[in-house]
Amino acid sequence: MTEEAAPASRYALSFTSGALLMREALIIAPLYLHEHDWAKTRVVIEQDNLLQARTVASGQRFAREVTQRLAARP
């Protein structure tokens, strides 16, 4: 007996786990409204360490996570 599974759609686990990142969203949202481009917004966040991350890698991770959440459209 073989059952074919329906193709699973991708689901970002980060939406169900992790912090709300509200403080970070309050920093990033006005910046995006100025830039009107998520890629440019991420670059500015990372270059200026606007999220005050301790390491470059964590700063990149936070910037990616928050911009993905804010850019998501229902």
CHARMM-style PDB file with segment names, atoms N, HN, CA, C and O in Angstrom:
ATOM      1  N   MET     1       0.819  -1.161   0.000  1.00  0.00      PROA
ATOM      2  CA  MET     1       0.000   0.000   0.000  1.00  0.00      PROA
ATOM      3  C   MET     1       0.877   1.243   0.000  1.00  0.00      PROA
ATOM      4  O   MET     1       1.643   1.472   0.936  1.00  0.00      PROA
ATOM      5  N   THR     2       0.764   2.021  -1.025  1.00  0.00      PROA
ATOM      6  HN  THR     2       0.142   1.835  -1.785  1.00  0.00      PROA
ATOM      7  CA  THR     2       1.511   3.268  -1.067  1.00  0.00      PROA
ATOM      8  C   THR     2       0.545   4.423  -1.190  1.00  0.00      PROA
ATOM      9  O   THR     2      -0.404   4.389  -1.973  1.00  0.00      PROA
ATOM     10  N   GLU     3       0.803   5.416  -0.420  1.00  0.00      PROA
ATOM     11  HN  GLU     3       1.574   5.443   0.216  1.00  0.00      PROA
ATOM     12  CA  GLU     3      -0.015   6.622  -0.470  1.00  0.00      PROA
ATOM     13  C   GLU     3       0.864   7.771  -0.913  1.00  0.00      PROA
ATOM     14  O   GLU     3       1.967   7.967  -0.403  1.00  0.00      PROA
ATOM     15  N   GLU     4       0.366   8.513  -1.854  1.00  0.00      PROA
ATOM     16  HN  GLU     4      -0.530   8.354  -2.269  1.00  0.00      PROA
ATOM     17  CA  GLU     4       1.109   9.681  -2.289  1.00  0.00      PROA
ATOM     18  C   GLU     4       0.728  10.857  -1.411  1.00  0.00      PROA
ATOM     19  O   GLU     4      -0.448  11.164  -1.216  1.00  0.00      PROA
ATOM     20  N   ALA     5       1.723  11.483  -0.904  1.00  0.00      PROA
ATOM     21  HN  ALA     5       2.679  11.233  -1.062  1.00  0.00      PROA
ATOM     22  CA  ALA     5       1.482  12.654  -0.065  1.00  0.00      PROA
ATOM     23  C   ALA     5       1.351  13.887  -0.954  1.00  0.00      PROA
ATOM     24  O   ALA     5       2.064  14.030  -1.947  1.00  0.00      PROA
ATOM     25  N   ALA     6       0.456  14.748  -0.592  1.00  0.00      PROA
ATOM     26  HN  ALA     6      -0.123  14.632   0.216  1.00  0.00      PROA
ATOM     27  CA  ALA     6       0.304  15.997  -1.326  1.00  0.00      PROA
ATOM     28  C   ALA     6       1.556  16.835  -1.117  1.00  0.00      PROA
ATOM     29  O   ALA     6       2.143  16.820  -0.036  1.00  0.00      PROA
ATOM     30  N   PRO     7       1.965  17.563  -2.147  1.00  0.00      PROA
ATOM     31  CA  PRO     7       3.166  18.383  -1.973  1.00  0.00      PROA
ATOM     32  C   PRO     7       2.952  19.396  -0.858  1.00  0.00      PROA
ATOM     33  O   PRO     7       1.961  20.125  -0.835  1.00  0.00      PROA
ATOM     34  N   ALA     8       3.887  19.420   0.045  1.00  0.00      PROA
ATOM     35  HN  ALA     8       4.693  18.828   0.025  1.00  0.00      PROA
ATOM     36  CA  ALA     8       3.790  20.323   1.197  1.00  0.00      PROA
ATOM     37  C   ALA     8       4.197  21.729   0.778  1.00  0.00      PROA
ATOM     38  O   ALA     8       5.219  21.926   0.121  1.00  0.00      PROA
ATOM     39  N   SER     9       3.393  22.685   1.162  1.00  0.00      PROA
ATOM     40  HN  SER     9       2.563  22.526   1.695  1.00  0.00      PROA
ATOM     41  CA  SER     9       3.774  24.068   0.893  1.00  0.00      PROA
ATOM     42  C   SER     9       4.766  24.508   1.955  1.00  0.00      PROA
ATOM     43  O   SER     9       4.740  24.028   3.088  1.00  0.00      PROA
ATOM     44  N   ARG    10       5.625  25.412   1.577  1.00  0.00      PROA
ATOM     45  HN  ARG    10       5.646  25.802   0.656  1.00  0.00      PROA
ATOM     46  CA  ARG    10       6.639  25.884   2.522  1.00  0.00      PROA
ATOM     47  C   ARG    10       5.988  26.745   3.578  1.00  0.00      PROA
ATOM     48  O   ARG    10       5.131  27.577   3.279  1.00  0.00      PROA
ATOM     49  N   TYR    11       6.393  26.543   4.792  1.00  0.00      PROA
ATOM     50  HN  TYR    11       7.089  25.867   5.034  1.00  0.00      PROA
ATOM     51  CA  TYR    11       5.858  27.316   5.907  1.00  0.00      PROA
ATOM     52  C   TYR    11       7.031  27.764   6.762  1.00  0.00      PROA
ATOM     53  O   TYR    11       7.846  26.943   7.183  1.00  0.00      PROA
ATOM     54  N   ALA    12       7.118  29.027   7.013  1.00  0.00      PROA
ATOM     55  HN  ALA    12       6.456  29.694   6.671  1.00  0.00      PROA
ATOM     56  CA  ALA    12       8.220  29.556   7.806  1.00  0.00      PROA
ATOM     57  C   ALA    12       8.009  29.221   9.275  1.00  0.00      PROA
ATOM     58  O   ALA    12       7.100  29.748   9.918  1.00  0.00      PROA
ATOM     59  N   LEU    13       8.836  28.360   9.790  1.00  0.00      PROA
ATOM     60  HN  LEU    13       9.574  27.932   9.268  1.00  0.00      PROA
ATOM     61  CA  LEU    13       8.741  27.970  11.194  1.00  0.00      PROA
ATOM     62  C   LEU    13       8.939  29.171  12.109  1.00  0.00      PROA
ATOM     63  O   LEU    13       8.419  29.201  13.224  1.00  0.00      PROA
ATOM     64  N   SER    14       9.685  30.151  11.640  1.00  0.00      PROA
ATOM     65  HN  SER    14      10.107  30.127  10.734  1.00  0.00      PROA
ATOM     66  CA  SER    14       9.965  31.325  12.468  1.00  0.00      PROA
ATOM     67  C   SER    14       8.702  32.098  12.833  1.00  0.00      PROA
ATOM     68  O   SER    14       8.701  32.842  13.814  1.00  0.00      PROA
ATOM     69  N   PHE    15       7.629  31.937  12.063  1.00  0.00      PROA
ATOM     70  HN  PHE    15       7.630  31.332  11.266  1.00  0.00      PROA
ATOM     71  CA  PHE    15       6.393  32.621  12.416  1.00  0.00      PROA
ATOM     72  C   PHE    15       5.756  32.005  13.660  1.00  0.00      PROA
ATOM     73  O   PHE    15       4.982  32.668  14.350  1.00  0.00      PROA
ATOM     74  N   THR    16       6.072  30.762  13.947  1.00  0.00      PROA
ATOM     75  HN  THR    16       6.701  30.224  13.387  1.00  0.00      PROA
ATOM     76  CA  THR    16       5.479  30.110  15.108  1.00  0.00      PROA
ATOM     77  C   THR    16       6.433  30.058  16.295  1.00  0.00      PROA
ATOM     78  O   THR    16       6.005  29.840  17.429  1.00  0.00      PROA
ATOM     79  N   SER    17       7.698  30.252  16.046  1.00  0.00      PROA
ATOM     80  HN  SER    17       8.047  30.428  15.125  1.00  0.00      PROA
ATOM     81  CA  SER    17       8.661  30.210  17.139  1.00  0.00      PROA
ATOM     82  C   SER    17       9.475  31.496  17.137  1.00  0.00      PROA
ATOM     83  O   SER    17       9.559  32.193  16.125  1.00  0.00      PROA
ATOM     84  N   GLY    18      10.048  31.785  18.237  1.00  0.00      PROA
ATOM     85  HN  GLY    18       9.979  31.218  19.059  1.00  0.00      PROA
ATOM     86  CA  GLY    18      10.852  32.987  18.330  1.00  0.00      PROA
ATOM     87  C   GLY    18      10.061  34.134  18.930  1.00  0.00      PROA
ATOM     88  O   GLY    18       8.862  34.025  19.184  1.00  0.00      PROA
ATOM     89  N   ALA    19      10.741  35.203  19.144  1.00  0.00      PROA
ATOM     90  HN  ALA    19      11.716  35.292  18.938  1.00  0.00      PROA
ATOM     91  CA  ALA    19      10.132  36.371  19.772  1.00  0.00      PROA
ATOM     92  C   ALA    19       9.272  37.143  18.776  1.00  0.00      PROA
ATOM     93  O   ALA    19       9.348  36.922  17.567  1.00  0.00      PROA
ATOM     94  N   LEU    20       8.469  38.032  19.292  1.00  0.00      PROA
ATOM     95  HN  LEU    20       8.407  38.212  20.274  1.00  0.00      PROA
ATOM     96  CA  LEU    20       7.620  38.858  18.440  1.00  0.00      PROA
ATOM     97  C   LEU    20       8.414  39.859  17.605  1.00  0.00      PROA
ATOM     98  O   LEU    20       7.991  40.232  16.510  1.00  0.00      PROA
ATOM     99  N   LEU    21       9.533  40.282  18.106  1.00  0.00      PROA
ATOM    100  HN  LEU    21       9.877  39.979  18.995  1.00  0.00      PROA
ATOM    101  CA  LEU    21      10.384  41.266  17.444  1.00  0.00      PROA
ATOM    102  C   LEU    21       9.666  42.600  17.240  1.00  0.00      PROA
ATOM    103  O   LEU    21       9.857  43.261  16.219  1.00  0.00      PROA
ATOM    104  N   MET    22       8.848  42.989  18.201  1.00  0.00      PROA
ATOM    105  HN  MET    22       8.692  42.452  19.030  1.00  0.00      PROA
ATOM    106  CA  MET    22       8.110  44.251  18.108  1.00  0.00      PROA
ATOM    107  C   MET    22       9.047  45.459  18.166  1.00  0.00      PROA
ATOM    108  O   MET    22       8.893  46.403  17.390  1.00  0.00      PROA
ATOM    109  N   ARG    23      10.009  45.431  19.078  1.00  0.00      PROA
ATOM    110  HN  ARG    23      10.134  44.665  19.708  1.00  0.00      PROA
ATOM    111  CA  ARG    23      10.952  46.546  19.192  1.00  0.00      PROA
ATOM    112  C   ARG    23      11.684  46.753  17.876  1.00  0.00      PROA
ATOM    113  O   ARG    23      11.864  47.884  17.425  1.00  0.00      PROA
ATOM    114  N   GLU    24      12.101  45.656  17.266  1.00  0.00      PROA
ATOM    115  HN  GLU    24      11.954  44.738  17.632  1.00  0.00      PROA
ATOM    116  CA  GLU    24      12.822  45.721  16.009  1.00  0.00      PROA
ATOM    117  C   GLU    24      11.932  46.234  14.883  1.00  0.00      PROA
ATOM    118  O   GLU    24      12.383  46.991  14.023  1.00  0.00      PROA
ATOM    119  N   ALA    25      10.668  45.820  14.891  1.00  0.00      PROA
ATOM    120  HN  ALA    25      10.302  45.206  15.589  1.00  0.00      PROA
ATOM    121  CA  ALA    25       9.727  46.275  13.867  1.00  0.00      PROA
ATOM    122  C   ALA    25       9.524  47.785  13.955  1.00  0.00      PROA
ATOM    123  O   ALA    25       9.370  48.452  12.932  1.00  0.00      PROA
ATOM    124  N   LEU    26       9.523  48.322  15.162  1.00  0.00      PROA
ATOM    125  HN  LEU    26       9.648  47.781  15.993  1.00  0.00      PROA
ATOM    126  CA  LEU    26       9.352  49.762  15.336  1.00  0.00      PROA
ATOM    127  C   LEU    26      10.552  50.553  14.817  1.00  0.00      PROA
ATOM    128  O   LEU    26      10.423  51.728  14.475  1.00  0.00      PROA
ATOM    129  N   ILE    27      11.698  49.918  14.759  1.00  0.00      PROA
ATOM    130  HN  ILE    27      11.802  48.963  15.037  1.00  0.00      PROA
ATOM    131  CA  ILE    27      12.896  50.547  14.214  1.00  0.00      PROA
ATOM    132  C   ILE    27      12.902  50.443  12.688  1.00  0.00      PROA
ATOM    133  O   ILE    27      13.256  51.398  11.996  1.00  0.00      PROA
ATOM    134  N   ILE    28      12.510  49.289  12.177  1.00  0.00      PROA
ATOM    135  HN  ILE    28      12.222  48.514  12.740  1.00  0.00      PROA
ATOM    136  CA  ILE    28      12.634  49.001  10.749  1.00  0.00      PROA
ATOM    137  C   ILE    28      11.514  49.609   9.910  1.00  0.00      PROA
ATOM    138  O   ILE    28      11.770  50.067   8.797  1.00  0.00      PROA
ATOM    139  N   ALA    29      10.294  49.626  10.409  1.00  0.00      PROA
ATOM    140  HN  ALA    29      10.087  49.254  11.314  1.00  0.00      PROA
ATOM    141  CA  ALA    29       9.155  50.105   9.617  1.00  0.00      PROA
ATOM    142  C   ALA    29       9.350  51.543   9.110  1.00  0.00      PROA
ATOM    143  O   ALA    29       9.138  51.789   7.923  1.00  0.00      PROA
ATOM    144  N   PRO    30       9.742  52.493   9.956  1.00  0.00      PROA
ATOM    145  CA  PRO    30       9.956  53.851   9.436  1.00  0.00      PROA
ATOM    146  C   PRO    30      11.078  53.920   8.398  1.00  0.00      PROA
ATOM    147  O   PRO    30      11.019  54.705   7.452  1.00  0.00      PROA
ATOM    148  N   LEU    31      12.096  53.087   8.593  1.00  0.00      PROA
ATOM    149  HN  LEU    31      12.144  52.449   9.361  1.00  0.00      PROA
ATOM    150  CA  LEU    31      13.196  53.052   7.629  1.00  0.00      PROA
ATOM    151  C   LEU    31      12.704  52.565   6.265  1.00  0.00      PROA
ATOM    152  O   LEU    31      13.080  53.117   5.231  1.00  0.00      PROA
ATOM    153  N   TYR    32      11.865  51.533   6.269  1.00  0.00      PROA
ATOM    154  HN  TYR    32      11.560  51.084   7.109  1.00  0.00      PROA
ATOM    155  CA  TYR    32      11.302  51.036   5.005  1.00  0.00      PROA
ATOM    156  C   TYR    32      10.434  52.110   4.342  1.00  0.00      PROA
ATOM    157  O   TYR    32      10.471  52.262   3.121  1.00  0.00      PROA
ATOM    158  N   LEU    33       9.663  52.846   5.120  1.00  0.00      PROA
ATOM    159  HN  LEU    33       9.632  52.722   6.112  1.00  0.00      PROA
ATOM    160  CA  LEU    33       8.824  53.897   4.553  1.00  0.00      PROA
ATOM    161  C   LEU    33       9.672  54.985   3.888  1.00  0.00      PROA
ATOM    162  O   LEU    33       9.212  55.659   2.966  1.00  0.00      PROA
ATOM    163  N   HSD    34      10.893  55.149   4.352  1.00  0.00      PROA
ATOM    164  HN  HSD    34      11.267  54.602   5.101  1.00  0.00      PROA
ATOM    165  CA  HSD    34      11.817  56.103   3.740  1.00  0.00      PROA
ATOM    166  C   HSD    34      12.452  55.513   2.479  1.00  0.00      PROA
ATOM    167  O   HSD    34      12.582  56.207   1.471  1.00  0.00      PROA
ATOM    168  N   GLU    35      12.849  54.235   2.528  1.00  0.00      PROA
ATOM    169  HN  GLU    35      12.744  53.671   3.347  1.00  0.00      PROA
ATOM    170  CA  GLU    35      13.567  53.587   1.426  1.00  0.00      PROA
ATOM    171  C   GLU    35      12.638  53.019   0.339  1.00  0.00      PROA
ATOM    172  O   GLU    35      12.977  53.060  -0.844  1.00  0.00      PROA
ATOM    173  N   HSD    36      11.487  52.497   0.730  1.00  0.00      PROA
ATOM    174  HN  HSD    36      11.212  52.464   1.691  1.00  0.00      PROA
ATOM    175  CA  HSD    36      10.547  51.834  -0.186  1.00  0.00      PROA
ATOM    176  C   HSD    36      11.170  50.639  -0.907  1.00  0.00      PROA
ATOM    177  O   HSD    36      10.803  50.331  -2.040  1.00  0.00      PROA
ATOM    178  N   ASP    37      12.106  49.976  -0.250  1.00  0.00      PROA
ATOM    179  HN  ASP    37      12.405  50.226   0.671  1.00  0.00      PROA
ATOM    180  CA  ASP    37      12.773  48.805  -0.834  1.00  0.00      PROA
ATOM    181  C   ASP    37      13.316  47.959   0.315  1.00  0.00      PROA
ATOM    182  O   ASP    37      14.143  48.419   1.102  1.00  0.00      PROA
ATOM    183  N   TRP    38      12.838  46.716   0.402  1.00  0.00      PROA
ATOM    184  HN  TRP    38      12.165  46.342  -0.237  1.00  0.00      PROA
ATOM    185  CA  TRP    38      13.255  45.867   1.523  1.00  0.00      PROA
ATOM    186  C   TRP    38      14.737  45.529   1.464  1.00  0.00      PROA
ATOM    187  O   TRP    38      15.383  45.435   2.507  1.00  0.00      PROA
ATOM    188  N   ALA    39      15.287  45.344   0.276  1.00  0.00      PROA
ATOM    189  HN  ALA    39      14.761  45.420  -0.571  1.00  0.00      PROA
ATOM    190  CA  ALA    39      16.717  45.010   0.167  1.00  0.00      PROA
ATOM    191  C   ALA    39      17.575  46.173   0.682  1.00  0.00      PROA
ATOM    192  O   ALA    39      18.519  45.957   1.442  1.00  0.00      PROA
ATOM    193  N   LYS    40      17.252  47.390   0.275  1.00  0.00      PROA
ATOM    194  HN  LYS    40      16.485  47.565  -0.342  1.00  0.00      PROA
ATOM    195  CA  LYS    40      17.995  48.560   0.757  1.00  0.00      PROA
ATOM    196  C   LYS    40      17.826  48.720   2.270  1.00  0.00      PROA
ATOM    197  O   LYS    40      18.769  49.069   2.981  1.00  0.00      PROA
ATOM    198  N   THR    41      16.620  48.461   2.740  1.00  0.00      PROA
ATOM    199  HN  THR    41      15.854  48.178   2.163  1.00  0.00      PROA
ATOM    200  CA  THR    41      16.348  48.569   4.167  1.00  0.00      PROA
ATOM    201  C   THR    41      17.239  47.615   4.951  1.00  0.00      PROA
ATOM    202  O   THR    41      17.822  48.001   5.964  1.00  0.00      PROA
ATOM    203  N   ARG    42      17.350  46.365   4.486  1.00  0.00      PROA
ATOM    204  HN  ARG    42      16.876  46.052   3.662  1.00  0.00      PROA
ATOM    205  CA  ARG    42      18.216  45.388   5.163  1.00  0.00      PROA
ATOM    206  C   ARG    42      19.668  45.829   5.177  1.00  0.00      PROA
ATOM    207  O   ARG    42      20.360  45.670   6.182  1.00  0.00      PROA
ATOM    208  N   VAL    43      20.131  46.382   4.063  1.00  0.00      PROA
ATOM    209  HN  VAL    43      19.568  46.511   3.246  1.00  0.00      PROA
ATOM    210  CA  VAL    43      21.526  46.840   3.986  1.00  0.00      PROA
ATOM    211  C   VAL    43      21.782  47.923   5.029  1.00  0.00      PROA
ATOM    212  O   VAL    43      22.791  47.879   5.733  1.00  0.00      PROA
ATOM    213  N   VAL    44      20.887  48.885   5.132  1.00  0.00      PROA
ATOM    214  HN  VAL    44      20.068  48.921   4.560  1.00  0.00      PROA
ATOM    215  CA  VAL    44      21.059  49.974   6.106  1.00  0.00      PROA
ATOM    216  C   VAL    44      21.039  49.424   7.532  1.00  0.00      PROA
ATOM    217  O   VAL    44      21.851  49.821   8.368  1.00  0.00      PROA
ATOM    218  N   ILE    45      20.117  48.516   7.802  1.00  0.00      PROA
ATOM    219  HN  ILE    45      19.457  48.192   7.123  1.00  0.00      PROA
ATOM    220  CA  ILE    45      20.020  47.919   9.137  1.00  0.00      PROA
ATOM    221  C   ILE    45      21.329  47.233   9.510  1.00  0.00      PROA
ATOM    222  O   ILE    45      21.849  47.417  10.611  1.00  0.00      PROA
ATOM    223  N   GLU    46      21.851  46.444   8.583  1.00  0.00      PROA
ATOM    224  HN  GLU    46      21.429  46.294   7.689  1.00  0.00      PROA
ATOM    225  CA  GLU    46      23.078  45.690   8.854  1.00  0.00      PROA
ATOM    226  C   GLU    46      24.297  46.601   8.943  1.00  0.00      PROA
ATOM    227  O   GLU    46      25.129  46.427   9.833  1.00  0.00      PROA
ATOM    228  N   GLN    47      24.418  47.569   8.036  1.00  0.00      PROA
ATOM    229  HN  GLN    47      23.742  47.711   7.312  1.00  0.00      PROA
ATOM    230  CA  GLN    47      25.584  48.455   8.039  1.00  0.00      PROA
ATOM    231  C   GLN    47      25.653  49.305   9.300  1.00  0.00      PROA
ATOM    232  O   GLN    47      26.725  49.485   9.878  1.00  0.00      PROA
ATOM    233  N   ASP    48      24.511  49.822   9.719  1.00  0.00      PROA
ATOM    234  HN  ASP    48      23.640  49.675   9.249  1.00  0.00      PROA
ATOM    235  CA  ASP    48      24.480  50.716  10.877  1.00  0.00      PROA
ATOM    236  C   ASP    48      24.198  49.993  12.188  1.00  0.00      PROA
ATOM    237  O   ASP    48      24.122  50.626  13.241  1.00  0.00      PROA
ATOM    238  N   ASN    49      24.043  48.678  12.132  1.00  0.00      PROA
ATOM    239  HN  ASN    49      24.105  48.164  11.277  1.00  0.00      PROA
ATOM    240  CA  ASN    49      23.743  47.860  13.304  1.00  0.00      PROA
ATOM    241  C   ASN    49      22.581  48.464  14.096  1.00  0.00      PROA
ATOM    242  O   ASN    49      22.656  48.622  15.315  1.00  0.00      PROA
ATOM    243  N   LEU    50      21.512  48.796  13.380  1.00  0.00      PROA
ATOM    244  HN  LEU    50      21.451  48.668  12.390  1.00  0.00      PROA
ATOM    245  CA  LEU    50      20.371  49.466  14.003  1.00  0.00      PROA
ATOM    246  C   LEU    50      19.661  48.608  15.043  1.00  0.00      PROA
ATOM    247  O   LEU    50      18.985  49.137  15.925  1.00  0.00      PROA
ATOM    248  N   LEU    51      19.805  47.299  14.948  1.00  0.00      PROA
ATOM    249  HN  LEU    51      20.354  46.868  14.232  1.00  0.00      PROA
ATOM    250  CA  LEU    51      19.158  46.414  15.918  1.00  0.00      PROA
ATOM    251  C   LEU    51      20.085  46.091  17.086  1.00  0.00      PROA
ATOM    252  O   LEU    51      19.748  45.286  17.954  1.00  0.00      PROA
ATOM    253  N   GLN    52      21.246  46.723  17.099  1.00  0.00      PROA
ATOM    254  HN  GLN    52      21.520  47.377  16.394  1.00  0.00      PROA
ATOM    255  CA  GLN    52      22.230  46.592  18.178  1.00  0.00      PROA
ATOM    256  C   GLN    52      22.567  45.139  18.490  1.00  0.00      PROA
ATOM    257  O   GLN    52      22.572  44.720  19.648  1.00  0.00      PROA
ATOM    258  N   ALA    53      22.846  44.389  17.446  1.00  0.00      PROA
ATOM    259  HN  ALA    53      22.841  44.729  16.506  1.00  0.00      PROA
ATOM    260  CA  ALA    53      23.225  42.988  17.611  1.00  0.00      PROA
ATOM    261  C   ALA    53      24.677  42.898  18.081  1.00  0.00      PROA
ATOM    262  O   ALA    53      25.500  43.757  17.767  1.00  0.00      PROA
ATOM    263  N   ARG    54      24.970  41.853  18.831  1.00  0.00      PROA
ATOM    264  HN  ARG    54      24.301  41.155  19.087  1.00  0.00      PROA
ATOM    265  CA  ARG    54      26.332  41.688  19.348  1.00  0.00      PROA
ATOM    266  C   ARG    54      27.293  41.187  18.286  1.00  0.00      PROA
ATOM    267  O   ARG    54      28.482  41.501  18.330  1.00  0.00      PROA
ATOM    268  N   THR    55      26.794  40.410  17.328  1.00  0.00      PROA
ATOM    269  HN  THR    55      25.828  40.155  17.292  1.00  0.00      PROA
ATOM    270  CA  THR    55      27.658  39.906  16.272  1.00  0.00      PROA
ATOM    271  C   THR    55      27.070  40.243  14.910  1.00  0.00      PROA
ATOM    272  O   THR    55      25.877  40.524  14.790  1.00  0.00      PROA
ATOM    273  N   VAL    56      27.905  40.214  13.896  1.00  0.00      PROA
ATOM    274  HN  VAL    56      28.874  39.986  13.993  1.00  0.00      PROA
ATOM    275  CA  VAL    56      27.447  40.491  12.534  1.00  0.00      PROA
ATOM    276  C   VAL    56      26.408  39.461  12.113  1.00  0.00      PROA
ATOM    277  O   VAL    56      25.383  39.807  11.525  1.00  0.00      PROA
ATOM    278  N   ALA    57      26.676  38.198  12.414  1.00  0.00      PROA
ATOM    279  HN  ALA    57      27.509  37.917  12.891  1.00  0.00      PROA
ATOM    280  CA  ALA    57      25.751  37.128  12.015  1.00  0.00      PROA
ATOM    281  C   ALA    57      24.376  37.296  12.656  1.00  0.00      PROA
ATOM    282  O   ALA    57      23.356  37.118  11.989  1.00  0.00      PROA
ATOM    283  N   SER    58      24.341  37.637  13.938  1.00  0.00      PROA
ATOM    284  HN  SER    58      25.169  37.782  14.480  1.00  0.00      PROA
ATOM    285  CA  SER    58      23.034  37.807  14.580  1.00  0.00      PROA
ATOM    286  C   SER    58      22.330  39.052  14.055  1.00  0.00      PROA
ATOM    287  O   SER    58      21.103  39.069  13.964  1.00  0.00      PROA
ATOM    288  N   GLY    59      23.077  40.084  13.710  1.00  0.00      PROA
ATOM    289  HN  GLY    59      24.074  40.069  13.783  1.00  0.00      PROA
ATOM    290  CA  GLY    59      22.482  41.275  13.110  1.00  0.00      PROA
ATOM    291  C   GLY    59      21.855  40.971  11.763  1.00  0.00      PROA
ATOM    292  O   GLY    59      20.770  41.461  11.450  1.00  0.00      PROA
ATOM    293  N   GLN    60      22.535  40.166  10.969  1.00  0.00      PROA
ATOM    294  HN  GLN    60      23.417  39.768  11.223  1.00  0.00      PROA
ATOM    295  CA  GLN    60      21.998  39.765   9.672  1.00  0.00      PROA
ATOM    296  C   GLN    60      20.752  38.908   9.849  1.00  0.00      PROA
ATOM    297  O   GLN    60      19.770  39.065   9.123  1.00  0.00      PROA
ATOM    298  N   ARG    61      20.799  38.012  10.808  1.00  0.00      PROA
ATOM    299  HN  ARG    61      21.596  37.884  11.398  1.00  0.00      PROA
ATOM    300  CA  ARG    61      19.665  37.120  11.064  1.00  0.00      PROA
ATOM    301  C   ARG    61      18.434  37.911  11.530  1.00  0.00      PROA
ATOM    302  O   ARG    61      17.325  37.679  11.049  1.00  0.00      PROA
ATOM    303  N   PHE    62      18.634  38.834  12.458  1.00  0.00      PROA
ATOM    304  HN  PHE    62      19.535  39.022  12.849  1.00  0.00      PROA
ATOM    305  CA  PHE    62      17.522  39.663  12.934  1.00  0.00      PROA
ATOM    306  C   PHE    62      16.962  40.522  11.805  1.00  0.00      PROA
ATOM    307  O   PHE    62      15.747  40.622  11.634  1.00  0.00      PROA
ATOM    308  N   ALA    63      17.849  41.134  11.045  1.00  0.00      PROA
ATOM    309  HN  ALA    63      18.836  41.052  11.184  1.00  0.00      PROA
ATOM    310  CA  ALA    63      17.396  41.986   9.934  1.00  0.00      PROA
ATOM    311  C   ALA    63      16.588  41.173   8.932  1.00  0.00      PROA
ATOM    312  O   ALA    63      15.537  41.618   8.470  1.00  0.00      PROA
ATOM    313  N   ARG    64      17.074  39.988   8.598  1.00  0.00      PROA
ATOM    314  HN  ARG    64      17.927  39.626   8.973  1.00  0.00      PROA
ATOM    315  CA  ARG    64      16.359  39.126   7.654  1.00  0.00      PROA
ATOM    316  C   ARG    64      15.000  38.721   8.209  1.00  0.00      PROA
ATOM    317  O   ARG    64      13.998  38.782   7.497  1.00  0.00      PROA
ATOM    318  N   GLU    65      14.956  38.319   9.442  1.00  0.00      PROA
ATOM    319  HN  GLU    65      15.770  38.270  10.021  1.00  0.00      PROA
ATOM    320  CA  GLU    65      13.718  37.842  10.056  1.00  0.00      PROA
ATOM    321  C   GLU    65      12.660  38.942  10.133  1.00  0.00      PROA
ATOM    322  O   GLU    65      11.505  38.729   9.765  1.00  0.00      PROA
ATOM    323  N   VAL    66      13.059  40.104  10.609  1.00  0.00      PROA
ATOM    324  HN  VAL    66      13.997  40.277  10.908  1.00  0.00      PROA
ATOM    325  CA  VAL    66      12.087  41.177  10.777  1.00  0.00      PROA
ATOM    326  C   VAL    66      11.608  41.691   9.421  1.00  0.00      PROA
ATOM    327  O   VAL    66      10.415  41.940   9.245  1.00  0.00      PROA
ATOM    328  N   THR    67      12.519  41.852   8.460  1.00  0.00      PROA
ATOM    329  HN  THR    67      13.488  41.649   8.603  1.00  0.00      PROA
ATOM    330  CA  THR    67      12.076  42.326   7.145  1.00  0.00      PROA
ATOM    331  C   THR    67      11.176  41.315   6.475  1.00  0.00      PROA
ATOM    332  O   THR    67      10.233  41.705   5.787  1.00  0.00      PROA
ATOM    333  N   GLN    68      11.436  40.014   6.651  1.00  0.00      PROA
ATOM    334  HN  GLN    68      12.202  39.698   7.209  1.00  0.00      PROA
ATOM    335  CA  GLN    68      10.546  38.997   6.092  1.00  0.00      PROA
ATOM    336  C   GLN    68       9.164  39.082   6.715  1.00  0.00      PROA
ATOM    337  O   GLN    68       8.159  38.963   6.015  1.00  0.00      PROA
ATOM    338  N   ARG    69       9.106  39.284   8.004  1.00  0.00      PROA
ATOM    339  HN  ARG    69       9.923  39.381   8.572  1.00  0.00      PROA
ATOM    340  CA  ARG    69       7.807  39.381   8.678  1.00  0.00      PROA
ATOM    341  C   ARG    69       7.038  40.626   8.242  1.00  0.00      PROA
ATOM    342  O   ARG    69       5.832  40.567   8.003  1.00  0.00      PROA
ATOM    343  N   LEU    70       7.737  41.739   8.141  1.00  0.00      PROA
ATOM    344  HN  LEU    70       8.717  41.787   8.335  1.00  0.00      PROA
ATOM    345  CA  LEU    70       7.063  42.978   7.768  1.00  0.00      PROA
ATOM    346  C   LEU    70       6.680  42.984   6.290  1.00  0.00      PROA
ATOM    347  O   LEU    70       5.684  43.600   5.909  1.00  0.00      PROA
ATOM    348  N   ALA    71       7.458  42.310   5.466  1.00  0.00      PROA
ATOM    349  HN  ALA    71       8.267  41.811   5.775  1.00  0.00      PROA
ATOM    350  CA  ALA    71       7.192  42.299   4.029  1.00  0.00      PROA
ATOM    351  C   ALA    71       6.101  41.297   3.651  1.00  0.00      PROA
ATOM    352  O   ALA    71       5.556  41.363   2.550  1.00  0.00      PROA
ATOM    353  N   ALA    72       5.783  40.382   4.546  1.00  0.00      PROA
ATOM    354  HN  ALA    72       6.226  40.328   5.441  1.00  0.00      PROA
ATOM    355  CA  ALA    72       4.774  39.345   4.247  1.00  0.00      PROA
ATOM    356  C   ALA    72       3.426  39.995   4.003  1.00  0.00      PROA
ATOM    357  O   ALA    72       2.990  40.876   4.743  1.00  0.00      PROA
ATOM    358  N   ARG    73       2.787  39.539   2.951  1.00  0.00      PROA
ATOM    359  HN  ARG    73       3.141  38.823   2.350  1.00  0.00      PROA
ATOM    360  CA  ARG    73       1.449  40.047   2.617  1.00  0.00      PROA
ATOM    361  C   ARG    73       0.468  38.901   2.706  1.00  0.00      PROA
ATOM    362  O   ARG    73       0.746  37.802   2.225  1.00  0.00      PROA
ATOM    363  N   PRO    74      -0.686  39.148   3.323  1.00  0.00      PROA
ATOM    364  CA  PRO    74      -1.674  38.069   3.447  1.00  0.00      PROA
ATOM    365  C   PRO    74      -2.275  37.662   2.124  1.00  0.00      PROA
ATOM    366  OT1 PRO    74      -3.119  36.767   2.079  1.00  0.00      PROA
TER     367      PRO     74
END
